[in-house]
């Protein structure tokens, strides 16, 4: 507000408006009757220093009151009236410029604050965590993936992107911290269940294999039969067979008979 006043007071013909109108000294007896609320730039400056204005609009309303009082009391053709009009136009341009600048600064500040909040939010989720989440997602079954997509659609649909008619992309970097933790917990649980299931299958397969081997092997250590023993047994069987054949070919008392 003070910079505004400092700039305004540099304008030409500003002199008559810097101090309160001394209507008694000037013999303007009707001035209090016409101007119900006198105002000048010195009074405005004092109020600014005392914190009398809650915002810029209240401050500018008093500046505008200075010009309005002048035009209310003086006739339109007078010099002081034209001076008040010129200063009014100047102050309005200054006001619009300052409002525009203030709004721009406020928008930039809000935008910067929002960006910082987003950076802080993303900073809570490390790059390694996002990579780990992606790896978990790739290992999901179709049923598990369907459940995850449904969770995302219900809580943060903006992170899903259609690539074509049958593919969806999860924009991991756009997931907020709270939602990310929820999704990560789900995919980790899926991965843990899958690992336990595979471990159980492997153990069951090994136990089954071990039991089969025990059934095939005799009690105690396995003994290898020597090759000579095998051949001797084969020879004994052959001799027994020949003996049977001979008995068929020989009659009672060892006599041989000829079969017709």
C-alpha positions as CSV (number, residue, x, y, z in Angstrom):
1,X,0.0,0.0,0.0
2,X,2.8,2.4,0.9
3,X,4.6,1.8,-2.5
4,X,1.3,2.6,-4.2
5,X,1.0,5.9,-2.3
6,X,4.7,6.7,-3.0
7,X,4.2,6.3,-6.7
8,X,0.9,8.1,-6.7
9,X,2.3,11.1,-4.9
10,X,4.9,11.6,-7.7
11,X,2.2,12.5,-10.1
12,X,1.8,16.1,-11.3
13,X,-1.0,18.2,-9.7
14,X,-1.1,15.9,-6.7
15,X,-0.5,18.8,-4.3
16,X,-4.1,19.7,-3.5
17,X,-4.9,16.2,-2.4
18,X,-2.0,15.5,-0.1
19,X,-3.5,17.2,2.9
20,X,-7.0,17.5,4.4
21,X,-9.1,20.4,2.9
22,X,-8.9,23.4,5.2
23,X,-12.5,24.4,4.4
24,X,-12.6,27.0,7.3
25,X,-9.4,28.8,6.1
26,X,-10.7,28.7,2.5
27,X,-14.2,30.0,3.6
28,X,-16.0,26.9,2.2
29,X,-18.8,26.9,4.8
30,X,-20.9,24.5,2.8
31,X,-18.0,21.9,2.4
32,X,-19.0,19.7,5.4
33,X,-22.6,19.7,4.2
34,X,-21.6,18.3,0.7
35,X,-18.6,16.2,1.7
36,X,-19.9,13.8,4.4
37,X,-16.6,11.8,4.7
38,X,-13.5,13.9,4.0
39,X,-10.4,12.0,2.9
40,X,-6.8,12.9,1.8
41,X,-3.6,11.0,1.0
42,X,-1.9,12.0,4.3
43,X,-4.7,10.5,6.3
44,X,-4.6,7.4,4.2
45,X,-0.8,7.0,4.8
46,X,-1.3,7.3,8.5
47,X,-4.0,4.6,8.5
48,X,-1.7,2.3,6.5
49,X,1.1,2.7,9.0
50,X,-1.4,2.0,11.9
51,X,-2.7,-1.2,10.2
52,X,-6.1,0.4,9.5
53,X,-6.7,-1.5,6.3
54,X,-7.4,-5.2,6.3
55,X,-6.8,-5.6,2.6
56,X,-5.9,-3.6,-0.5
57,X,-9.5,-3.1,-1.6
58,X,-10.3,-1.2,1.6
59,X,-7.2,0.9,1.1
60,X,-8.1,1.8,-2.5
61,X,-11.6,2.7,-1.6
62,X,-10.3,5.6,0.5
63,X,-8.0,6.7,-2.4
64,X,-11.0,6.7,-4.7
65,X,-12.9,8.7,-2.1
66,X,-10.4,11.5,-2.4
67,X,-11.3,12.0,-6.1
68,X,-15.1,11.5,-5.5
69,X,-15.1,14.2,-2.8
70,X,-13.4,16.7,-5.1
71,X,-15.7,16.0,-8.0
72,X,-18.8,16.2,-5.7
73,X,-17.9,19.6,-4.4
74,X,-16.4,21.3,-7.5
75,X,-18.1,21.9,-10.8
76,X,-17.1,19.8,-13.8
77,X,-15.6,22.7,-15.7
78,X,-13.2,23.7,-13.0
79,X,-9.4,23.0,-13.0
80,X,-9.4,21.1,-9.8
81,X,-12.2,18.8,-11.1
82,X,-10.1,17.9,-14.2
83,X,-7.1,17.3,-12.0
84,X,-9.1,14.9,-9.9
85,X,-10.3,13.1,-13.0
86,X,-6.7,12.7,-14.3
87,X,-5.5,11.4,-11.0
88,X,-8.4,9.0,-10.8
89,X,-7.6,7.5,-14.2
90,X,-3.9,7.2,-13.1
91,X,-4.8,5.5,-9.8
92,X,-7.1,3.1,-11.5
93,X,-4.4,2.0,-13.9
94,X,-2.0,1.6,-11.0
95,X,-4.7,-0.4,-9.1
96,X,-5.4,-2.8,-12.0
97,X,-1.6,-3.3,-12.6
98,X,-1.0,-4.0,-8.9
99,X,-4.0,-6.4,-8.6
100,X,-2.8,-8.3,-11.7
101,X,0.7,-8.5,-10.3
102,X,-0.5,-9.6,-6.9
103,X,-2.7,-12.3,-8.5
104,X,0.2,-13.5,-10.6
105,X,2.5,-13.7,-7.6
106,X,-0.2,-15.5,-5.6
107,X,-0.8,-18.0,-8.4
108,X,2.9,-18.6,-8.8
109,X,3.2,-19.1,-5.1
110,X,0.3,-21.5,-5.0
111,X,1.7,-23.4,-8.0
112,X,5.1,-23.6,-6.5
113,X,3.6,-24.8,-3.2
114,X,1.6,-27.4,-5.0
115,X,4.7,-28.6,-6.9
116,X,6.6,-28.8,-3.7
117,X,3.8,-30.8,-2.1
118,X,3.8,-33.2,-5.0
119,X,7.6,-33.5,-4.9
120,X,7.4,-34.2,-1.1
121,X,4.7,-36.8,-1.7
122,X,6.6,-38.5,-4.4
123,X,9.8,-38.3,-2.4
124,X,8.2,-40.5,0.3
125,X,8.2,-43.4,-2.3
126,X,11.7,-44.3,-3.4
127,X,12.6,-45.3,-6.9
128,X,13.5,-48.8,-5.7
129,X,10.0,-49.3,-4.2
130,X,8.4,-48.4,-7.5
131,X,10.6,-50.8,-9.4
132,X,9.8,-53.5,-6.8
133,X,6.1,-52.8,-7.2
134,X,6.4,-53.2,-11.0
135,X,8.2,-56.5,-10.6
136,X,5.4,-57.8,-8.3
137,X,2.7,-56.7,-10.8
138,X,4.4,-58.6,-13.6
139,X,4.2,-61.8,-11.6
140,X,0.5,-61.6,-10.8
141,X,-2.0,-64.1,-12.1
142,X,-4.8,-62.9,-14.3
143,X,-7.2,-63.2,-11.4
144,X,-4.9,-61.2,-9.1
145,X,-4.3,-58.6,-11.8
146,X,-8.0,-58.1,-12.2
147,X,-8.4,-57.5,-8.5
148,X,-5.6,-55.0,-8.5
149,X,-7.1,-53.1,-11.5
150,X,-10.4,-53.0,-9.7
151,X,-8.7,-51.5,-6.6
152,X,-7.1,-48.8,-8.7
153,X,-10.3,-48.0,-10.6
154,X,-12.1,-47.5,-7.2
155,X,-9.4,-45.3,-5.6
156,X,-7.3,-43.6,-8.2
157,X,-8.6,-44.2,-11.7
158,X,-6.4,-41.5,-13.1
159,X,-3.3,-43.7,-13.0
160,X,-4.8,-46.2,-15.5
161,X,-4.2,-45.5,-19.2
162,X,-5.7,-47.4,-22.1
163,X,-3.0,-48.4,-24.6
164,X,-5.3,-50.3,-26.9
165,X,-8.5,-52.4,-26.8
166,X,-7.1,-55.1,-24.6
167,X,-4.2,-53.5,-22.7
168,X,-4.0,-51.2,-19.7
169,X,-1.0,-49.3,-18.4
170,X,-0.5,-48.5,-14.7
171,X,1.3,-45.1,-14.3
172,X,3.2,-46.0,-11.2
173,X,4.7,-42.5,-10.9
174,X,1.3,-40.9,-10.6
175,X,0.2,-43.1,-7.6
176,X,-0.1,-41.2,-4.4
177,X,1.7,-42.4,-1.3
178,X,-1.3,-43.7,0.6
179,X,-2.7,-45.6,-2.4
180,X,0.7,-46.9,-3.3
181,X,1.2,-48.5,0.1
182,X,-2.2,-50.2,-0.3
183,X,-1.4,-51.6,-3.7
184,X,2.1,-52.6,-2.6
185,X,0.7,-54.5,0.3
186,X,-1.7,-56.4,-2.0
187,X,0.9,-57.5,-4.6
188,X,3.4,-58.4,-1.8
189,X,0.8,-60.7,-0.3
190,X,0.1,-62.3,-3.6
191,X,3.9,-62.9,-4.1
192,X,4.2,-64.4,-0.6
193,X,1.3,-66.8,-1.2
194,X,2.8,-67.8,-4.6
195,X,6.2,-68.5,-3.0
196,X,4.7,-70.6,-0.2
197,X,2.6,-72.6,-2.8
198,X,5.7,-73.4,-4.9
199,X,7.7,-74.4,-1.8
200,X,4.9,-76.7,-0.7
201,X,4.8,-78.4,-4.1
202,X,8.5,-78.9,-4.3
203,X,8.6,-80.4,-0.8
204,X,5.7,-82.7,-1.6
205,X,7.4,-83.8,-4.8
206,X,10.7,-84.6,-3.0
207,X,8.9,-86.6,-0.3
208,X,7.0,-88.6,-2.9
209,X,10.2,-89.3,-4.8
210,X,12.0,-90.4,-1.6
211,X,9.2,-92.7,-0.7
212,X,9.2,-94.4,-4.1
213,X,13.0,-94.9,-3.9
214,X,12.6,-96.5,-0.4
215,X,10.0,-99.0,-1.8
216,X,12.2,-100.0,-4.7
217,X,15.3,-100.7,-2.6
218,X,15.6,-103.7,-0.1
219,X,16.0,-103.2,3.5
220,X,19.6,-102.4,4.4
221,X,22.4,-101.9,1.9
222,X,21.8,-103.2,-1.6
223,X,24.0,-106.2,-2.5
224,X,25.3,-106.8,-5.9
225,X,25.1,-110.3,-7.3
226,X,28.4,-111.5,-8.8
227,X,28.3,-112.3,-12.5
228,X,29.8,-115.8,-12.1
229,X,27.0,-116.7,-9.7
230,X,24.4,-115.6,-12.3
231,X,26.1,-117.8,-15.0
232,X,26.3,-120.8,-12.6
233,X,22.6,-120.5,-11.8
234,X,21.8,-120.3,-15.5
235,X,23.9,-123.5,-16.2
236,X,22.2,-125.3,-13.4
237,X,18.8,-124.4,-14.8
238,X,19.9,-125.6,-18.2
239,X,21.2,-129.0,-16.8
240,X,17.9,-129.4,-15.0
241,X,16.0,-128.8,-18.2
242,X,18.1,-131.3,-20.1
243,X,17.6,-133.8,-17.3
244,X,13.8,-133.4,-17.7
245,X,14.1,-133.9,-21.4
246,X,16.2,-137.0,-20.9
247,X,13.7,-138.5,-18.6
248,X,11.1,-138.2,-21.2
249,X,13.3,-139.8,-23.8
250,X,14.3,-142.9,-21.6
251,X,11.9,-145.5,-20.4
252,X,11.8,-147.6,-17.2
253,X,15.0,-149.0,-15.8
254,X,16.9,-146.5,-17.8
255,X,16.0,-147.8,-21.2
256,X,15.7,-145.4,-23.9
257,X,12.7,-145.5,-26.1
258,X,12.0,-144.0,-29.4
259,X,9.0,-141.8,-29.7
260,X,7.0,-142.5,-32.8
